[in-house]
Amino acid sequence: MRIITVLHEQGPMNRTNLATAIGLSYDRAMKYLAWMSSRELIIIDDNGYVRLTRKDEETYTTLVQWVINYVSRLRFPRRLTRNRR
């Protein structure tokens, strides 16, 4: 989700800057990017710049809408306090 969000908000960026922006080591980020690329969610150009595909832009919109519809409606109970004697 962080990869999608960063690319959606900041646009295409090189792999090193993307890894830094999402808070992962370069090697770990490259594994996620390879997985996303194999599913045509991102494109990595010849210069090493990563951008979202149209498919991933739609995924981002769907995820955000899901969060708004379901997560924002969650109500968490107040913290229970213990009676002190």
Rosetta constraint file for C-alpha pairs under 8 A:
AtomPair CA 1 CA 5 HARMONIC 6.08 0.50
AtomPair CA 2 CA 6 HARMONIC 6.01 0.50
AtomPair CA 2 CA 22 HARMONIC 5.85 0.50
AtomPair CA 3 CA 7 HARMONIC 6.17 0.50
AtomPair CA 3 CA 18 HARMONIC 7.55 0.50
AtomPair CA 3 CA 22 HARMONIC 6.29 0.50
AtomPair CA 4 CA 8 HARMONIC 5.93 0.50
AtomPair CA 4 CA 52 HARMONIC 7.35 0.50
AtomPair CA 4 CA 56 HARMONIC 7.28 0.50
AtomPair CA 4 CA 57 HARMONIC 7.97 0.50
AtomPair CA 4 CA 60 HARMONIC 6.54 0.50
AtomPair CA 5 CA 9 HARMONIC 6.03 0.50
AtomPair CA 5 CA 60 HARMONIC 7.21 0.50
AtomPair CA 6 CA 10 HARMONIC 5.69 0.50
AtomPair CA 6 CA 11 HARMONIC 7.42 0.50
AtomPair CA 6 CA 18 HARMONIC 7.67 0.50
AtomPair CA 6 CA 21 HARMONIC 7.18 0.50
AtomPair CA 6 CA 22 HARMONIC 7.20 0.50
AtomPair CA 7 CA 11 HARMONIC 4.76 0.50
AtomPair CA 7 CA 12 HARMONIC 5.93 0.50
AtomPair CA 7 CA 13 HARMONIC 7.43 0.50
AtomPair CA 7 CA 50 HARMONIC 7.92 0.50
AtomPair CA 7 CA 51 HARMONIC 6.44 0.50
AtomPair CA 7 CA 52 HARMONIC 6.59 0.50
AtomPair CA 8 CA 52 HARMONIC 7.25 0.50
AtomPair CA 8 CA 57 HARMONIC 7.18 0.50
AtomPair CA 8 CA 60 HARMONIC 7.77 0.50
AtomPair CA 11 CA 51 HARMONIC 6.75 0.50
AtomPair CA 12 CA 49 HARMONIC 6.18 0.50
AtomPair CA 12 CA 50 HARMONIC 5.32 0.50
AtomPair CA 12 CA 51 HARMONIC 4.51 0.50
AtomPair CA 12 CA 52 HARMONIC 7.48 0.50
AtomPair CA 13 CA 17 HARMONIC 6.52 0.50
AtomPair CA 13 CA 18 HARMONIC 6.21 0.50
AtomPair CA 13 CA 49 HARMONIC 5.11 0.50
AtomPair CA 13 CA 50 HARMONIC 5.54 0.50
AtomPair CA 13 CA 51 HARMONIC 7.05 0.50
AtomPair CA 14 CA 18 HARMONIC 6.18 0.50
AtomPair CA 14 CA 47 HARMONIC 7.90 0.50
AtomPair CA 14 CA 48 HARMONIC 5.51 0.50
AtomPair CA 14 CA 49 HARMONIC 4.14 0.50
AtomPair CA 14 CA 50 HARMONIC 5.95 0.50
AtomPair CA 15 CA 19 HARMONIC 6.11 0.50
AtomPair CA 15 CA 26 HARMONIC 7.78 0.50
AtomPair CA 15 CA 30 HARMONIC 7.78 0.50
AtomPair CA 15 CA 48 HARMONIC 6.12 0.50
AtomPair CA 15 CA 49 HARMONIC 6.19 0.50
AtomPair CA 15 CA 50 HARMONIC 6.47 0.50
AtomPair CA 16 CA 20 HARMONIC 6.37 0.50
AtomPair CA 16 CA 26 HARMONIC 6.44 0.50
AtomPair CA 17 CA 21 HARMONIC 6.05 0.50
AtomPair CA 18 CA 22 HARMONIC 6.19 0.50
AtomPair CA 19 CA 23 HARMONIC 6.13 0.50
AtomPair CA 19 CA 24 HARMONIC 5.35 0.50
AtomPair CA 19 CA 25 HARMONIC 6.24 0.50
AtomPair CA 19 CA 26 HARMONIC 5.46 0.50
AtomPair CA 19 CA 29 HARMONIC 5.55 0.50
AtomPair CA 20 CA 24 HARMONIC 6.28 0.50
AtomPair CA 20 CA 25 HARMONIC 7.33 0.50
AtomPair CA 20 CA 26 HARMONIC 7.70 0.50
AtomPair CA 24 CA 28 HARMONIC 6.24 0.50
AtomPair CA 24 CA 29 HARMONIC 5.81 0.50
AtomPair CA 25 CA 29 HARMONIC 6.10 0.50
AtomPair CA 26 CA 30 HARMONIC 6.12 0.50
AtomPair CA 27 CA 31 HARMONIC 6.57 0.50
AtomPair CA 28 CA 32 HARMONIC 6.69 0.50
AtomPair CA 29 CA 33 HARMONIC 6.14 0.50
AtomPair CA 30 CA 34 HARMONIC 5.96 0.50
AtomPair CA 31 CA 35 HARMONIC 6.30 0.50
AtomPair CA 32 CA 36 HARMONIC 6.14 0.50
AtomPair CA 33 CA 37 HARMONIC 5.90 0.50
AtomPair CA 33 CA 42 HARMONIC 7.54 0.50
AtomPair CA 34 CA 38 HARMONIC 6.14 0.50
AtomPair CA 35 CA 39 HARMONIC 6.59 0.50
AtomPair CA 36 CA 40 HARMONIC 6.31 0.50
AtomPair CA 36 CA 41 HARMONIC 5.23 0.50
AtomPair CA 36 CA 42 HARMONIC 5.96 0.50
AtomPair CA 37 CA 41 HARMONIC 5.72 0.50
AtomPair CA 37 CA 42 HARMONIC 5.05 0.50
AtomPair CA 37 CA 43 HARMONIC 6.08 0.50
AtomPair CA 37 CA 44 HARMONIC 7.51 0.50
AtomPair CA 40 CA 53 HARMONIC 7.04 0.50
AtomPair CA 40 CA 55 HARMONIC 7.52 0.50
AtomPair CA 41 CA 52 HARMONIC 6.24 0.50
AtomPair CA 41 CA 53 HARMONIC 5.50 0.50
AtomPair CA 41 CA 54 HARMONIC 7.83 0.50
AtomPair CA 41 CA 55 HARMONIC 5.98 0.50
AtomPair CA 41 CA 56 HARMONIC 4.87 0.50
AtomPair CA 42 CA 50 HARMONIC 6.66 0.50
AtomPair CA 42 CA 51 HARMONIC 5.59 0.50
AtomPair CA 42 CA 52 HARMONIC 4.48 0.50
AtomPair CA 42 CA 53 HARMONIC 5.17 0.50
AtomPair CA 42 CA 56 HARMONIC 6.95 0.50
AtomPair CA 43 CA 50 HARMONIC 5.68 0.50
AtomPair CA 43 CA 51 HARMONIC 5.45 0.50
AtomPair CA 43 CA 52 HARMONIC 6.35 0.50
AtomPair CA 43 CA 53 HARMONIC 6.52 0.50
AtomPair CA 44 CA 48 HARMONIC 5.73 0.50
AtomPair CA 44 CA 49 HARMONIC 5.44 0.50
AtomPair CA 44 CA 50 HARMONIC 4.49 0.50
AtomPair CA 44 CA 51 HARMONIC 6.62 0.50
AtomPair CA 45 CA 49 HARMONIC 5.43 0.50
AtomPair CA 45 CA 50 HARMONIC 6.63 0.50
AtomPair CA 52 CA 56 HARMONIC 5.70 0.50
AtomPair CA 52 CA 57 HARMONIC 6.40 0.50
AtomPair CA 53 CA 57 HARMONIC 6.39 0.50
AtomPair CA 54 CA 58 HARMONIC 6.35 0.50
AtomPair CA 55 CA 59 HARMONIC 6.33 0.50
AtomPair CA 56 CA 60 HARMONIC 6.10 0.50
AtomPair CA 57 CA 61 HARMONIC 6.38 0.50
AtomPair CA 58 CA 62 HARMONIC 6.16 0.50
AtomPair CA 59 CA 63 HARMONIC 6.14 0.50
AtomPair CA 60 CA 64 HARMONIC 6.17 0.50
AtomPair CA 61 CA 65 HARMONIC 6.14 0.50
AtomPair CA 62 CA 66 HARMONIC 6.13 0.50
AtomPair CA 63 CA 67 HARMONIC 6.24 0.50
AtomPair CA 64 CA 68 HARMONIC 6.23 0.50
AtomPair CA 65 CA 69 HARMONIC 6.05 0.50
AtomPair CA 66 CA 70 HARMONIC 5.92 0.50
AtomPair CA 66 CA 71 HARMONIC 7.47 0.50
AtomPair CA 67 CA 71 HARMONIC 4.85 0.50
AtomPair CA 67 CA 72 HARMONIC 6.41 0.50
AtomPair CA 68 CA 72 HARMONIC 5.29 0.50
AtomPair CA 68 CA 73 HARMONIC 7.75 0.50
AtomPair CA 69 CA 73 HARMONIC 6.86 0.50
AtomPair CA 70 CA 74 HARMONIC 6.93 0.50
